[in-house]
């Protein structure tokens, strides 16, 4: 018998989130800390990273057992022209996806290694999908 | 000895598909539980049947087939 499980990934483990962010090359500032928006208001988060562009920050706040991403979309829309707004939104969205993907890869390797599985194949498809094949003898 | 294999596909947006092969019955479901928890636990599961398993059960939910494996 085999089974297929689909998971809508939520970031649930702080240590693995930090590991994933570092793997992606971000400097992680561990909090409690705050992120500031373009008007220099602040919001509390548990940890944060900076995006290269204009020092914008993405924060991660623990809510109901998983980390949500804190970025200031409405401030962007309020104070920016359409083009900049789109650009910043795309940048934040792309970073968010990269973080979730790397988090899932990190979690897969770590959790299945704990159960005796070795990664025997790892590849990135043209679509950007990461494929991991893990095996153990039992 | 049997070879147990797990294939994990992580989409560019971070959503995950896990395919488990060569694991019997209840263990099949429990094997990936720790990983599913780390990924937030919002899962959808389908059982598939290989040669030698009871035929004709495709699409049944996990809850109704737990004793079959």
Backbone of each chain as ProteinMPNN parsed JSONL, in Angstrom:
{"seq_chain_A": "XXXXXXXXXXXXXXXXXXXXXXXXXXXXXXXXXXXXXXXXXXXXXXXXXXXXXXXXXXXXXXXXXXXXXXXXXXXXXXXXXXXXXXXXXXXXXXXXXXXXXXXXXXXXXXXXXXXXXXXXXXXXXXXXXXXXXXXXXX", "coords_chain_A": {"N_chain_A": [[0.852, -1.196, 0.0], [0.4, 2.273, -0.586], [0.642, 5.778, 0.097], [-0.556, 9.056, -0.666], [0.051, 12.269, 0.338], [-1.116, 15.523, 0.653], [0.019, 18.701, 1.517], [-0.705, 21.82, 2.81], [1.577, 24.012, 3.349], [2.509, 25.201, 6.512], [4.411, 27.333, 8.56], [5.759, 25.994, 11.25], [7.744, 25.475, 13.086], [10.16, 27.032, 14.911], [13.029, 26.792, 15.065], [13.633, 25.397, 12.729], [12.68, 27.188, 10.875], [14.465, 29.338, 11.224], [16.821, 28.038, 10.462], [16.205, 27.536, 7.775], [15.979, 30.148, 6.752], [18.589, 31.061, 7.08], [19.914, 29.311, 5.414], [19.02, 30.274, 3.008], [20.479, 32.52, 2.869], [19.859, 34.796, 4.269], [20.348, 37.269, 6.805], [19.393, 36.602, 9.988], [17.46, 38.159, 12.36], [16.892, 37.549, 15.558], [14.143, 37.757, 17.704], [12.117, 38.509, 20.609], [11.244, 41.206, 18.463], [10.861, 44.102, 16.352], [9.25, 45.042, 13.271], [9.688, 47.715, 11.003], [7.66, 49.962, 9.173], [7.288, 51.843, 6.101], [6.632, 54.316, 7.067], [7.858, 54.377, 9.401], [6.525, 53.348, 11.558], [6.067, 50.747, 13.985], [5.806, 47.154, 14.284], [5.212, 44.316, 16.344], [7.218, 41.353, 16.17], [8.427, 37.922, 16.066], [10.802, 37.156, 14.922], [13.023, 38.384, 12.329], [13.883, 39.264, 8.891], [15.953, 41.061, 6.53], [15.184, 42.428, 3.383], [17.068, 42.845, 0.378], [16.447, 45.173, -1.057], [16.166, 48.543, -0.449], [16.324, 48.152, 2.246], [14.053, 46.909, 3.25], [11.963, 45.094, 5.506], [11.006, 41.773, 6.473], [8.924, 40.3, 8.733], [8.331, 37.656, 11.149], [5.703, 36.334, 12.854], [4.451, 34.56, 15.592], [1.417, 32.957, 15.531], [-1.377, 31.314, 16.688], [0.01, 28.836, 16.687], [1.49, 28.748, 14.333], [3.851, 30.408, 12.164], [3.211, 33.59, 10.949], [3.592, 35.81, 8.205], [4.787, 39.049, 8.357], [4.398, 41.905, 6.667], [4.327, 45.148, 5.273], [1.858, 45.748, 3.542], [-0.301, 47.549, 3.11], [0.724, 49.999, 3.774], [2.603, 50.241, 1.847], [0.917, 50.514, -0.361], [-0.312, 52.864, 0.201], [1.589, 54.854, 0.127], [3.102, 54.709, -2.15], [3.875, 54.852, -5.666], [2.148, 53.147, -8.371], [3.88, 51.44, -9.767], [6.154, 51.021, -8.17], [4.879, 50.004, -5.968], [3.836, 47.581, -6.974], [6.223, 46.311, -7.545], [7.431, 46.056, -5.034], [5.545, 44.48, -3.726], [5.712, 42.176, -5.258], [8.298, 41.461, -4.69], [8.185, 40.888, -1.967], [6.334, 38.796, -1.978], [7.681, 36.873, -3.488], [9.904, 36.383, -1.889], [8.571, 35.336, 0.308], [7.507, 32.935, -0.724], [9.894, 31.622, -1.367], [10.972, 31.261, 1.187], [9.02, 29.615, 2.412], [9.27, 27.338, 0.782], [11.948, 26.559, 1.206], [11.816, 26.119, 3.928], [10.099, 23.894, 4.009], [11.67, 21.99, 2.691], [13.863, 21.823, 4.447], [12.535, 20.908, 6.766], [11.576, 18.432, 5.864], [13.959, 16.95, 5.406], [15.096, 16.958, 7.975], [13.107, 15.881, 9.72], [12.588, 13.36, 8.599], [15.104, 12.211, 8.607], [15.396, 11.798, 11.307], [13.874, 9.557, 11.549], [15.346, 7.646, 10.369], [15.675, 7.803, 7.627], [17.517, 8.26, 4.596], [18.544, 10.815, 2.345], [18.409, 10.083, -0.977], [18.143, 11.067, -3.486], [18.136, 14.335, -4.836], [16.691, 17.004, -6.431], [16.08, 19.892, -8.488], [13.348, 20.769, -10.317], [12.527, 22.044, -13.618], [10.326, 23.663, -13.292], [10.766, 24.736, -10.862], [10.083, 23.252, -8.749], [11.073, 21.315, -5.959], [12.43, 18.118, -5.669], [12.634, 15.415, -3.551], [14.027, 12.316, -2.747], [13.784, 9.782, -0.465], [15.117, 7.092, 1.476], [14.868, 4.086, 3.464], [15.934, 1.034, 5.021], [13.913, -1.437, 6.35]], "CA_chain_A": [[0.0, 0.0, 0.0], [1.139, 3.525, -0.527], [-0.291, 6.892, 0.207], [-0.142, 10.376, -1.134], [-0.446, 13.302, 1.24], [-0.889, 16.904, 0.218], [0.085, 19.575, 2.684], [-0.586, 23.262, 2.616], [2.637, 24.232, 4.337], [2.55, 26.302, 7.466], [5.704, 27.335, 9.229], [5.364, 25.696, 12.619], [8.893, 25.225, 13.958], [11.033, 28.204, 14.874], [14.42, 26.444, 14.757], [13.752, 25.042, 11.316], [12.503, 28.44, 10.124], [15.74, 30.065, 11.274], [17.768, 27.289, 9.624], [15.834, 27.741, 6.371], [16.309, 31.534, 6.389], [20.056, 31.15, 6.969], [20.275, 28.57, 4.196], [18.718, 31.164, 1.878], [21.445, 33.612, 2.865], [19.396, 35.967, 5.009], [20.729, 37.471, 8.199], [18.188, 36.491, 10.801], [17.486, 38.859, 13.634], [15.954, 36.847, 16.43], [13.526, 38.66, 18.655], [11.126, 39.462, 20.117], [11.736, 42.442, 17.888], [9.786, 44.766, 15.611], [9.559, 45.502, 11.914], [9.179, 49.067, 10.786], [7.177, 50.166, 7.814], [7.895, 53.012, 5.454], [6.371, 55.514, 7.871], [8.62, 54.179, 10.637], [5.758, 52.704, 12.622], [6.616, 49.413, 14.24], [4.9, 46.06, 14.663], [5.989, 43.274, 17.022], [7.398, 40.05, 15.531], [9.314, 37.04, 16.83], [12.109, 37.271, 14.279], [12.866, 39.103, 11.064], [14.976, 39.322, 7.928], [15.907, 42.246, 5.677], [15.327, 42.223, 1.949], [18.137, 43.729, -0.088], [16.005, 46.451, -1.595], [15.766, 49.633, 0.443], [16.322, 47.704, 3.635], [12.727, 46.513, 3.725], [12.041, 43.946, 6.389], [9.89, 40.846, 6.61], [8.908, 39.733, 10.075], [7.578, 36.42, 11.362], [5.04, 36.404, 14.159], [3.776, 33.307, 15.932], [-0.017, 33.11, 15.809], [-2.087, 30.029, 16.656], [0.858, 27.672, 16.433], [2.366, 28.817, 13.167], [4.397, 31.749, 11.924], [2.668, 34.351, 9.824], [4.545, 36.77, 7.686], [4.349, 40.422, 8.568], [4.981, 42.885, 5.765], [3.356, 46.234, 5.354], [1.263, 45.925, 2.22], [-1.163, 48.715, 2.968], [1.594, 51.177, 3.794], [3.173, 50.325, 0.502], [-0.075, 51.004, -1.312], [-0.678, 54.223, 0.559], [2.639, 55.858, -0.051], [3.944, 54.476, -3.307], [3.285, 54.789, -6.99], [1.742, 51.797, -8.735], [4.969, 50.593, -10.23], [6.946, 50.658, -6.998], [4.012, 49.163, -5.147], [3.836, 46.248, -7.564], [7.563, 45.759, -7.429], [7.649, 45.677, -3.638], [4.662, 43.351, -3.427], [6.286, 40.991, -5.895], [9.518, 41.085, -3.972], [7.782, 40.265, -0.701], [5.7, 37.519, -2.28], [8.707, 35.935, -3.933], [10.675, 36.008, -0.702], [7.704, 34.488, 1.123], [7.478, 31.607, -1.333], [11.219, 30.997, -1.196], [11.111, 30.869, 2.59], [8.152, 28.447, 2.655], [9.825, 26.176, 0.1], [13.152, 26.123, 1.905], [11.363, 25.577, 5.212], [9.56, 22.547, 3.766], [12.809, 21.108, 2.371], [14.6, 21.639, 5.704], [11.716, 20.082, 7.657], [11.545, 17.078, 5.31], [15.232, 16.265, 5.662], [15.329, 16.799, 9.405], [12.136, 14.987, 10.36], [12.71, 11.989, 8.101], [16.396, 11.702, 9.094], [15.135, 11.312, 12.674], [13.249, 8.234, 11.441], [16.264, 6.724, 9.719], [15.693, 7.929, 6.169], [18.597, 9.002, 3.939], [18.215, 11.418, 1.06], [19.164, 9.417, -2.039], [18.109, 11.932, -4.673], [17.585, 15.679, -4.629], [16.806, 17.752, -7.678], [15.129, 20.977, -8.692], [12.771, 20.674, -11.656], [12.467, 23.309, -14.349], [9.228, 24.452, -12.729], [11.154, 25.264, -9.561], [9.711, 22.283, -7.715], [12.175, 20.516, -5.422], [12.055, 16.708, -5.49], [13.525, 14.68, -2.647], [13.72, 10.905, -2.6], [14.423, 9.3, 0.758], [14.95, 5.645, 1.648], [15.459, 3.366, 4.58], [15.65, -0.392, 5.045], [13.243, -1.739, 7.625]], "C_chain_A": [[0.88, 1.236, 0.0], [0.14, 4.646, -0.286], [0.325, 8.203, -0.241], [-0.77, 11.398, -0.19], [-0.125, 14.666, 0.652], [-0.93, 17.805, 1.439], [0.185, 21.03, 2.245], [0.345, 23.75, 3.729], [2.382, 25.445, 5.203], [3.889, 26.202, 8.187], [5.465, 27.192, 10.724], [6.537, 25.604, 13.592], [9.919, 26.352, 13.812], [12.467, 27.857, 14.468], [14.596, 26.118, 13.277], [13.514, 26.258, 10.418], [13.812, 29.216, 10.079], [16.769, 29.379, 10.381], [17.484, 27.529, 8.144], [16.219, 29.154, 5.908], [17.819, 31.693, 6.206], [20.529, 30.455, 5.708], [20.033, 29.434, 2.954], [19.621, 32.394, 1.865], [20.985, 34.868, 3.593], [20.086, 36.049, 6.369], [19.447, 37.472, 9.008], [18.392, 37.27, 12.088], [16.423, 38.221, 14.508], [15.445, 37.781, 17.513], [13.104, 37.975, 19.912], [11.76, 40.773, 19.611], [10.563, 43.12, 17.171], [10.221, 44.952, 14.163], [8.975, 46.898, 11.774], [8.693, 49.18, 9.351], [7.757, 51.48, 7.283], [7.639, 54.31, 6.224], [7.001, 55.416, 9.264], [7.758, 53.768, 11.832], [6.31, 51.294, 12.814], [5.52, 48.411, 14.579], [5.726, 44.939, 15.291], [6.041, 41.97, 16.222], [8.374, 39.23, 16.369], [10.72, 36.981, 16.246], [11.906, 37.95, 12.936], [14.089, 38.957, 10.178], [14.845, 40.64, 7.17], [15.987, 41.814, 4.229], [16.358, 43.213, 1.455], [17.64, 45.126, -0.459], [15.534, 47.427, -0.522], [15.639, 49.202, 1.899], [14.953, 47.3, 4.157], [12.813, 45.21, 4.514], [10.788, 43.072, 6.271], [10.001, 40.229, 8.001], [8.089, 38.464, 10.121], [7.011, 36.461, 12.772], [4.283, 35.108, 14.406], [2.326, 33.578, 16.301], [-0.685, 31.754, 15.667], [-1.213, 28.875, 16.199], [1.657, 27.695, 15.149], [2.766, 30.272, 12.913], [3.721, 32.4, 10.724], [3.662, 35.437, 9.453], [3.976, 38.175, 7.816], [5.121, 41.326, 7.613], [3.911, 43.945, 5.561], [2.773, 46.603, 4.003], [0.505, 47.243, 2.129], [-0.358, 50.003, 3.032], [2.233, 51.378, 2.422], [2.175, 50.963, -0.45], [-0.422, 52.471, -1.045], [0.35, 55.258, 0.082], [3.405, 55.73, -1.355], [3.158, 54.597, -4.605], [3.002, 53.345, -7.353], [2.907, 50.883, -9.067], [5.821, 50.102, -9.058], [6.157, 49.699, -6.105], [4.017, 47.714, -5.645], [5.174, 45.549, -7.346], [7.818, 45.254, -6.001], [6.786, 44.48, -3.259], [5.211, 42.068, -4.021], [7.512, 40.505, -5.137], [9.173, 40.358, -2.662], [7.183, 38.883, -0.947], [6.725, 36.46, -2.677], [9.534, 35.447, -2.741], [9.874, 35.06, 0.184], [7.661, 33.061, 0.588], [8.808, 30.884, -1.151], [11.404, 30.476, 0.22], [10.268, 29.622, 2.882], [8.737, 27.198, 1.997], [11.054, 25.651, 0.848], [12.809, 25.534, 3.269], [10.87, 24.132, 5.038], [10.68, 21.556, 3.462], [13.598, 20.793, 3.644], [13.841, 20.692, 6.632], [11.69, 18.628, 7.181], [12.812, 16.317, 5.665], [15.398, 15.968, 7.147], [14.386, 15.765, 10.02], [12.287, 13.542, 9.88], [14.061, 11.382, 8.458], [16.234, 11.143, 10.502], [14.535, 9.911, 12.651], [14.093, 7.273, 10.599], [16.309, 6.793, 8.209], [16.909, 8.733, 5.692], [18.07, 9.609, 2.649], [19.062, 10.735, -0.014], [19.121, 10.201, -3.352], [17.561, 13.289, -4.27], [17.759, 16.453, -5.916], [15.791, 18.889, -7.692], [14.653, 20.924, -10.133], [12.759, 22.053, -12.311], [11.396, 24.25, -13.786], [9.602, 25.117, -11.41], [10.79, 24.34, -8.407], [10.946, 21.492, -7.274], [11.672, 19.098, -5.171], [13.109, 16.029, -4.621], [13.076, 13.229, -2.617], [14.498, 10.383, -1.407], [14.126, 7.816, 0.948], [15.473, 5.177, 2.989], [15.124, 1.884, 4.421], [15.009, -0.692, 6.395], [12.731, -3.176, 7.602]], "O_chain_A": [[1.987, 1.221, 0.538], [-1.066, 4.463, -0.451], [1.537, 8.412, -0.198], [-1.978, 11.383, 0.045], [0.995, 14.923, 0.212], [-1.812, 17.681, 2.288], [1.03, 21.409, 1.434], [-0.054, 23.879, 4.887], [2.088, 26.541, 4.725], [4.42, 25.111, 8.392], [5.028, 28.132, 11.388], [6.333, 25.651, 14.805], [10.465, 26.585, 12.733], [13.058, 28.538, 13.629], [15.582, 26.512, 12.654], [14.081, 26.349, 9.328], [14.221, 29.695, 9.022], [17.498, 30.037, 9.638], [18.409, 27.705, 7.351], [16.726, 29.329, 4.8], [18.27, 32.377, 5.288], [21.425, 30.937, 5.016], [20.764, 29.331, 1.969], [19.538, 33.217, 0.953], [21.657, 35.897, 3.534], [20.368, 35.031, 6.999], [18.531, 38.25, 8.742], [19.368, 37.065, 12.81], [15.226, 38.331, 14.245], [16.214, 38.499, 18.151], [13.675, 36.944, 20.268], [12.659, 41.346, 20.228], [9.408, 42.744, 17.369], [11.414, 45.011, 13.866], [7.93, 47.222, 12.338], [9.249, 48.568, 8.438], [8.588, 52.126, 7.921], [8.36, 55.291, 6.043], [6.737, 56.219, 10.159], [8.204, 53.831, 12.977], [6.938, 50.729, 11.919], [4.458, 48.768, 15.089], [6.825, 44.644, 14.82], [5.033, 41.536, 15.664], [9.052, 39.752, 17.253], [11.699, 36.785, 16.965], [10.78, 38.082, 12.456], [15.171, 38.584, 10.63], [13.783, 41.262, 7.159], [16.773, 40.932, 3.883], [16.518, 44.291, 2.026], [18.313, 46.127, -0.212], [14.597, 47.138, 0.222], [14.925, 49.828, 2.683], [14.71, 47.339, 5.363], [13.633, 44.342, 4.219], [9.686, 43.553, 6.01], [11.047, 39.705, 8.384], [7.257, 38.216, 9.249], [7.743, 36.603, 13.751], [3.563, 34.62, 13.534], [2.032, 34.317, 17.241], [-0.566, 31.114, 14.623], [-1.648, 28.033, 15.414], [2.425, 26.77, 14.885], [2.123, 31.214, 13.374], [3.67, 31.833, 9.633], [4.451, 35.906, 10.273], [2.837, 38.444, 7.433], [6.334, 41.49, 7.734], [2.719, 43.657, 5.669], [3.13, 47.615, 3.401], [0.663, 47.977, 1.153], [-0.728, 50.996, 2.404], [2.379, 52.493, 1.921], [2.526, 51.837, -1.243], [-0.78, 53.214, -1.959], [0.007, 56.375, -0.308], [4.272, 56.555, -1.643], [1.934, 54.46, -4.627], [3.535, 52.424, -6.734], [2.922, 49.709, -8.698], [6.16, 48.923, -8.97], [6.692, 48.729, -5.569], [4.175, 46.766, -4.875], [5.238, 44.366, -7.012], [8.353, 44.163, -5.801], [7.239, 43.576, -2.557], [5.185, 41.011, -3.39], [7.73, 39.305, -4.969], [9.79, 39.353, -2.309], [7.476, 37.927, -0.229], [6.644, 35.306, -2.255], [9.821, 34.257, -2.609], [10.417, 34.105, 0.74], [7.765, 32.099, 1.348], [8.849, 29.697, -0.825], [11.93, 29.382, 0.425], [10.744, 28.684, 3.522], [8.705, 26.117, 2.585], [11.179, 24.451, 1.091], [13.432, 24.569, 3.713], [11.199, 23.259, 5.842], [10.645, 20.414, 3.92], [13.957, 19.641, 3.891], [14.43, 19.782, 7.216], [11.772, 17.704, 7.99], [12.758, 15.191, 6.158], [15.791, 14.866, 7.53], [14.822, 14.879, 10.755], [12.13, 12.607, 10.665], [14.166, 10.164, 8.601], [16.855, 10.14, 10.854], [14.667, 9.161, 13.618], [13.615, 6.221, 10.172], [16.915, 5.935, 7.568], [17.281, 9.742, 6.293], [17.258, 9.004, 1.948], [20.291, 10.799, 0.031], [19.971, 10.012, -4.222], [16.637, 13.383, -3.462], [18.87, 16.546, -6.437], [14.778, 18.846, -6.995], [15.453, 21.021, -11.063], [12.953, 23.078, -11.657], [11.549, 25.471, -13.806], [8.86, 25.955, -10.895], [11.132, 24.595, -7.253], [11.752, 21.059, -8.098], [10.63, 18.897, -4.547], [14.304, 16.064, -4.915], [11.887, 12.943, -2.479], [15.72, 10.521, -1.341], [13.036, 7.34, 0.628], [16.381, 5.769, 3.572], [14.146, 1.528, 3.763], [15.494, -0.261, 7.441], [12.136, -3.635, 8.577]]}, "seq_chain_B": "XXXXXXXXXXXXXXXXXXXXXXXXXXXXXXXXXXXXXXXXXXXXXXXXXXXXXXXXXXXXXXXXXXXXX", "coords_chain_B": {"N_chain_B": [[13.639, -7.732, 5.555], [12.683, -4.711, 4.095], [12.55, -2.253, 1.532], [11.869, 0.994, 2.223], [10.353, 3.823, 0.904], [10.199, 7.282, 0.442], [8.872, 9.877, -1.352], [9.206, 13.284, -1.743], [7.721, 16.191, -2.818], [8.281, 19.511, -3.284], [6.647, 22.35, -3.93], [7.198, 25.456, -5.758], [5.931, 27.439, -4.234], [6.014, 26.409, -1.755], [4.18, 24.513, -0.886], [3.434, 21.032, -0.286], [3.783, 17.689, -1.509], [3.595, 14.377, -0.472], [4.726, 11.161, -1.05], [4.408, 7.897, -0.143], [5.961, 4.761, -0.219], [5.985, 1.181, -0.03], [5.46, 0.693, 2.624], [3.774, -0.802, 5.264], [0.311, -0.83, 6.065], [-0.856, 0.588, 9.082], [1.564, 1.766, 9.837], [2.297, 3.062, 7.612], [0.695, 5.327, 7.573], [1.472, 6.601, 9.923], [4.095, 7.168, 9.637], [4.859, 9.566, 8.379], [3.961, 11.442, 10.076], [5.304, 13.143, 11.954], [6.648, 14.838, 10.261], [4.469, 15.968, 8.91], [3.316, 17.388, 11.006], [5.342, 19.287, 11.504], [5.057, 20.727, 9.225], [2.785, 22.058, 9.622], [0.438, 20.624, 9.682], [-1.863, 20.703, 8.091], [-3.427, 18.711, 6.219], [-4.175, 16.511, 3.453], [-5.193, 13.399, 2.573], [-4.644, 10.587, 0.476], [-5.208, 7.188, -0.189], [-3.425, 4.783, -2.029], [-3.353, 1.782, -3.955], [-1.295, -1.05, -4.305], [-0.113, -3.798, -6.397], [-1.247, -6.888, -5.142], [-2.396, -5.899, -2.875], [-5.674, -5.522, -1.424], [-7.973, -5.242, -3.979], [-9.879, -2.579, -5.527], [-10.39, -0.548, -3.72], [-9.74, 2.048, -4.09], [-9.612, 5.499, -3.357], [-11.034, 5.431, -0.992], [-11.393, 6.787, 2.253], [-8.825, 7.405, 4.689], [-9.733, 6.743, 7.246], [-11.572, 4.707, 6.956], [-10.13, 2.614, 6.053], [-8.12, 1.766, 7.643], [-7.718, -0.707, 8.907], [-7.151, -2.39, 6.908], [-4.621, -2.624, 5.811]], "CA_chain_B": [[14.041, -6.38, 5.157], [12.054, -4.115, 2.92], [13.016, -0.902, 1.269], [10.789, 1.976, 2.322], [10.733, 4.974, 0.093], [9.324, 8.456, 0.517], [9.168, 10.937, -2.317], [8.623, 14.55, -1.303], [7.778, 17.23, -3.845], [8.015, 20.809, -2.67], [6.333, 23.315, -4.985], [7.878, 26.75, -5.574], [5.289, 28.242, -3.186], [6.233, 25.77, -0.455], [3.249, 23.433, -0.593], [4.162, 19.768, -0.323], [3.148, 16.399, -1.732], [4.425, 13.285, 0.047], [4.292, 9.861, -1.569], [5.077, 6.845, 0.62], [5.899, 3.441, -0.85], [6.618, 0.031, 0.598], [5.223, 0.686, 4.068], [2.519, -1.523, 5.486], [-0.794, -0.487, 6.944], [-0.859, 1.714, 10.008], [2.85, 2.438, 9.861], [2.281, 3.916, 6.432], [0.082, 6.605, 7.932], [2.143, 7.261, 11.04], [5.494, 7.443, 9.284], [5.113, 10.949, 7.987], [3.213, 12.299, 10.986], [6.167, 14.188, 12.525], [6.88, 15.805, 9.192], [3.22, 16.699, 8.672], [3.166, 18.355, 12.098], [6.3, 20.383, 11.286], [4.566, 21.516, 8.09], [1.562, 22.743, 10.019], [-0.627, 19.66, 9.915], [-3.067, 20.859, 7.262], [-3.145, 17.692, 5.214], [-5.22, 15.827, 2.709], [-4.516, 12.128, 2.302], [-5.289, 9.601, -0.39], [-4.524, 5.9, -0.223], [-3.39, 4.108, -3.327], [-3.122, 0.362, -3.719], [-0.364, -1.69, -5.223], [-0.386, -5.212, -6.664], [-1.189, -7.707, -3.934], [-3.332, -5.353, -1.897], [-7.067, -5.733, -1.771], [-8.331, -4.316, -5.056], [-11.196, -1.956, -5.533], [-10.602, 0.372, -2.602], [-9.213, 3.379, -4.377], [-10.439, 6.649, -3.038], [-11.608, 5.381, 0.346], [-10.634, 7.639, 3.16], [-7.938, 6.721, 5.611], [-10.438, 6.26, 8.426], [-12.324, 3.494, 6.693], [-9.265, 1.562, 5.526], [-6.973, 1.578, 8.522], [-7.497, -2.102, 9.28], [-6.989, -3.207, 5.716], [-3.267, -2.697, 5.291]], "C_chain_B": [[13.205, -5.895, 3.981], [12.549, -2.683, 2.781], [11.815, 0.035, 1.325], [11.247, 3.265, 1.662], [9.712, 6.094, 0.261], [9.788, 9.465, -0.515], [8.457, 12.2, -1.847], [8.819, 15.58, -2.405], [7.376, 18.548, -3.207], [7.852, 21.843, -3.783], [7.049, 24.643, -4.722], [7.226, 27.624, -4.501], [5.355, 27.572, -1.813], [5.238, 24.677, -0.101], [3.872, 22.086, -0.972], [3.25, 18.607, -0.707], [4.11, 15.312, -1.26], [3.86, 11.975, -0.461], [5.093, 8.777, -0.861], [4.87, 5.503, -0.063], [6.521, 2.375, 0.032], [6.439, -0.035, 2.097], [3.836, 0.117, 4.319], [1.572, -0.784, 6.433], [-0.637, 0.758, 7.789], [0.443, 2.491, 9.983], [2.942, 3.44, 8.709], [1.748, 5.302, 6.785], [0.868, 7.351, 8.996], [3.545, 7.733, 10.693], [5.782, 8.91, 9.045], [4.452, 11.941, 8.945], [4.047, 13.458, 11.545], [6.428, 15.282, 11.488], [5.627, 16.641, 8.935], [2.974, 17.739, 9.763], [4.083, 19.565, 11.889], [5.842, 21.295, 10.148], [3.179, 22.097, 8.373], [0.33, 21.878, 10.123], [-1.889, 19.826, 9.088], [-2.952, 19.947, 6.05], [-4.404, 17.119, 4.581], [-4.584, 14.518, 2.261], [-5.336, 11.227, 1.403], [-4.513, 8.308, -0.265], [-4.528, 5.389, -1.652], [-2.995, 2.667, -3.056], [-2.218, -0.216, -4.784], [-0.786, -3.131, -5.456], [-0.279, -6.008, -5.37], [-2.065, -7.177, -2.821], [-4.748, -5.655, -2.35], [-7.471, -4.748, -2.866], [-9.652, -3.594, -4.784], [-11.436, -0.964, -4.408], [-10.076, 1.775, -2.86], [-10.169, 4.471, -3.913], [-11.1, 6.578, -1.678], [-10.762, 6.225, 1.29], [-9.827, 6.776, 4.109], [-8.713, 6.051, 6.752], [-11.155, 4.935, 8.185], [-11.421, 2.356, 6.254], [-8.1, 1.234, 6.454], [-6.693, 0.119, 8.852], [-7.126, -2.963, 8.083], [-5.531, -3.472, 5.335], [-2.436, -3.751, 5.98]], "O_chain_B": [[13.048, -6.604, 2.988], [12.908, -2.014, 3.75], [10.86, -0.118, 0.563], [12.376, 3.722, 1.847], [8.504, 5.859, 0.224], [10.955, 9.855, -0.542], [7.254, 12.186, -1.586], [9.937, 15.811, -2.867], [6.281, 18.686, -2.663], [8.808, 22.165, -4.488], [7.458, 24.918, -3.594], [7.9, 28.471, -3.914], [4.824, 28.093, -0.833], [5.431, 23.975, 0.892], [4.722, 22.009, -1.859], [2.094, 18.546, -0.287], [5.292, 15.325, -1.603], [2.666, 11.705, -0.323], [6.319, 8.741, -0.966], [3.752, 5.148, -0.437], [7.479, 2.643, 0.758], [7.182, -0.74, 2.779], [2.859, 0.502, 3.675], [1.978, -0.208, 7.442], [-0.328, 1.838, 7.287], [0.446, 3.717, 10.092], [3.566, 4.496, 8.815], [2.288, 6.319, 6.347], [0.931, 8.58, 8.984], [4.11, 8.589, 11.373], [6.819, 9.43, 9.457], [4.39, 13.137, 8.66], [3.584, 14.597, 11.608], [6.427, 16.474, 11.795], [5.703, 17.858, 8.763], [2.485, 18.834, 9.487], [3.669, 20.71, 12.069], [6.188, 22.475, 10.105], [2.494, 22.567, 7.465], [-0.712, 22.331, 10.596], [-2.889, 19.158, 9.352], [-2.453, 20.344, 4.997], [-5.514, 17.232, 5.101], [-3.53, 14.536, 1.627], [-6.554, 11.116, 1.545], [-3.282, 8.326, -0.238], [-5.505, 5.544, -2.384], [-2.372, 2.37, -2.036], [-2.343, 0.071, -5.974], [-1.7, -3.632, -4.801], [0.661, -5.827, -4.595], [-2.441, -7.923, -1.917], [-4.989, -5.999, -3.507], [-7.323, -3.538, -2.69], [-10.424, -3.982, -3.907], [-12.578, -0.575, -4.167], [-9.983, 2.59, -1.942], [-11.386, 4.36, -4.068], [-11.68, 7.569, -1.233], [-9.548, 6.343, 1.118], [-10.104, 5.592, 4.304], [-8.389, 4.938, 7.168], [-11.323, 4.138, 9.107], [-11.894, 1.231, 6.095], [-7.193, 0.495, 6.073], [-5.537, -0.252, 9.056], [-6.818, -4.144, 8.24], [-5.239, -4.431, 4.62], [-1.265, -3.93, 5.646]]}, "name": "protein", "num_of_chains": 2, "seq": "XXXXXXXXXXXXXXXXXXXXXXXXXXXXXXXXXXXXXXXXXXXXXXXXXXXXXXXXXXXXXXXXXXXXXXXXXXXXXXXXXXXXXXXXXXXXXXXXXXXXXXXXXXXXXXXXXXXXXXXXXXXXXXXXXXXXXXXXXXXXXXXXXXXXXXXXXXXXXXXXXXXXXXXXXXXXXXXXXXXXXXXXXXXXXXXXXXXXXXXXXXXXXXX"}
